[in-house]
Amino acid sequence: MKKFEQMKRLHGTISKYIDPYNCSDALISGTTADFDRLFELSWKTLKEYLHGQLGISEAKSGSPKIIIKIAYREGLIHDEKIWGEMLRYRNDDTHQYRKSDALLYVSRIADKYLDEIEKLIDELRDIIPDEVIEDVEIPESMIAYCRERGISLADFVMELEVRLHYEDADSVFRSWEKIRQEL
């Protein structure tokens, strides 16, 4: 399940860099945005599992609140109150205009929300098989090429896809050394 793989990866990423005492705007913004995405992946993974694997029909079109209730009932999450709190703060995040509120949200993420999502990951690890998601690395030399010329990486890759008839961006990345020699 791709959502689950992305969820595990993003949880690991946030866990490595989170610092509830760092007040820099960039770290606060990055942490809250990443956590909002992590929460979204979490409840959607639950939704897909509850409906697709367990056949629970009420999960098919369920809202995050409904999915949390069903997941709690099914024993996939163990603290419905914290999950409800996460949902509320995630929903309120776009309306936070004060840095102090955002820093408190980061503190909640570090102190309890990441642990709660880790418990879910551990629960699902035993029942959802791993799926390999290929991740193609963007060559540093391609990034440098675009930076030196002041061109957008996204626009450059799209141009190469069209001009050289590549199927997708991954194909461009894999063929970059050959492409570079022909430029």
N, C-alpha and C positions, 0 to 999 in steps of 0.2 A: 504494500500500500504506500504509494508515493507520499501522501500527506504525512504518514507516520514517519517515514524516513526524513522528510524535511523537518518535521517536528523535533526528532532526535538531534539532528544536525544543528538546528537553531538553538535548542536548549543548551547544547554543548558550547556553542559560540558565546551566548550571553553569559553563561556560567564562568567562562574564562576571563571576560573583561569587566564584568559588573563591579562597581565600586560605589556603595551607597554614601560614601563620604566625599566623593569628588563632585564638586559643584560646577564643573565646566558645562556650559550650555550644550556643547557638542556631545558630551557623554550622557547627559540627562536626556537630550533629544534622541540620541541613538538607542539608548536603553529602553525608553518608553515605546518608541516606534517598533523596535525589535520584539519587545515583550507583547505588544498588541498583536503583532503577526503570530507570535508563538501561541498566544491564547486562541486566536482564530484557527490556527492549525489543530490545536488540541480539541476544541469542541467539534470541529468538522471531521477529524479522525474518529472521534467517538460516534458521531452521527453515521458515518460511513460503516463503521464496524457494527453498530447496533442495528442498523437497517439491513445492510448487505450480508453480514455474517450471522447475526442472530435472528434476522427476519422480524424485528419489532416494527410493525407498521407505523406506529405513532412517531417513530424517529425519522421517517422519510421526509417530512416537511417541517420538522421541529425546529423551533427557535433555540438559541443557545440555552436559555433558561429551561426549556423542556428537555433538551438533551442532557443537561446537568442532572436534572431530577431522575431521568431514566437511568443514566450511568450510575448514579448513587444507588438507586433501587437494585441495579444489576451487580453491585459490588465492585464496579470499576474505579470509582472514586470513593474516598472514605470520609471526606469532610465537605459536605454539601454547602455549609456556611461559608467556608473559605472560597469555594468555587463561585458562589453567588457574589461574594465580595469582589473577586477578581473580575467578574463580568461587569459589575457596577463601576469599578474604577477604570476598566478598559473603555466602557461607554463614555465615561466622564472625561477621559484623557484628552479628547479633541476640544474640550471646552475649558481646559486649564490655561489660565492666562498668567498665573503667578508662578514664579520659579520655585517658591517655597512649597507649593502644592505638588509640583512635578518632582521635587526632590523627595518629598514624603512618599510619593508613588514608587520611586526608585527604591526607597528603603523597604517598602512592603514587598516589592518584587524580590529583593535580595534576602529579606528576612524570612519570608514564608511562601511566596507564590512559586518561586523556582523549585523549592523542595516539593511542593504539592504536585507540580507537573512532573517532576522526576518520579514521584510515586506512581503516577499514571503510566509513565513510560515503562517503568519496571513491571507494572501489571500487564500492559499490552505486549511487552517483549515476549512473554511466554505464549501468547495466543495469536500474534500476528507475525507471520514469517518475514524475515529480512528480505528486502528488495534492493538490488544494486541500482543506484542512480548514477549513470555516467556523468561526470563533470569534466568538461574540457577546459583546460587552462588557457587563458588568453596569453599569448607570448609577450614577454616583457619588451621584446624588440618591436612588436607592433604598437604597443602603448607608447614607447619612445618615439617611434616614427610619427605617430599622430601628434604627440606633444610638440615635437620639433617643428612641425608644420602648422601647428595651431588649428588642427582639424578635429572634428568630433569623431571619436572612436566608433560610435553607433552608426553615424552617417557613412563613414569610410567602409565599415564592414558591409553595410547594406549595398553600397555602391559596388563593391567587389562581388557580392553575391549576384547582382543583376548583370554586371558587365562580363563576368567570367563564367556565368551560368552555374554557380554553386547552389546546392540544394538548401543549405542553411548556414548560419553563422559558425556552427561547429566545424563544418567542412572548410570554411575559410581559415579558422584558427589552426586546424590540423595542416593545412597546405601553406601556411604563411611563409615559410622559408623559401619555398618554390616561387610563390607569388612575388615575394620581395626581390628576388633575383631578376624577375622580369620587369619590375617597375623602373 
